[in-house]
């Protein structure tokens, strides 16, 4: 039985990656670097989870790149990037995606637990939740720095399950990326994907459903892959419960075979 929804953040709660990219570039400029991450490059860098990890990877591709430093230097640069991102969030530059607030409200009123499992920093998560007036709505937040390995490793989801004190079969993850799907699946959690700007062409094999958005009554979602929605225009809690039950029955049938 579905007892909890677990949300990713960047690309899932909000289309935040462009704000992250802008903050990276602003931090680079402030530091006197000649670096600029355009959308094509950033799409490639998103295959590396974690901001500090992306900077480190970028340096490793060209060790003589102007301005490169050690781990402390990377940490300071990333800290400044996060400050710039937080300012953008507080300024209203990162609104929630369609249907997110509604679904969170439905789940809370139904008594489901809500959690966040993300590779971004907890400070960034809390900035977004504060700006969206959702602070206090989640039972637990597990960020990338709280676990040994980031997505696609399952650690952030396993830790979330531990804190919720629930088995994977009673939870549903909401993700936007292939790496996030792989992480949730490795933890045994059925996953619904809402495609984001940077993930449209990724491989979502194994997802319970793949959608363009959660949608609203006046802004219907489009189903790319997954079970039938039976004429429902937006993803509500009843639909998620039905999909989750179907996935559970298939899993039980497979275990018997």
Secondary structure, DSSP 8 states (H G I E B T S, - for coil): ---EEEE--BTTTB--HHHHHHHHHHHHHHTT------HHHHHHHTTS-SHHHHHHHHHHHTTT-TT---HHHHHHHHHHHHHHHHHHHHTT-S-B-TTHHHHHHHHHHTT-EEEEE-SS-HHHHHHHHHHTT-TT--SEEE-GGGSSS-TTSSHHHHHHHHHHT--GGGEEEEESSHHHHHHHHHTT-EEEEE--TTTTTS--TT-SEEES---BTTB---EEEES--TT-SS--HHHHHHHHHHHHHHHHHHHH-
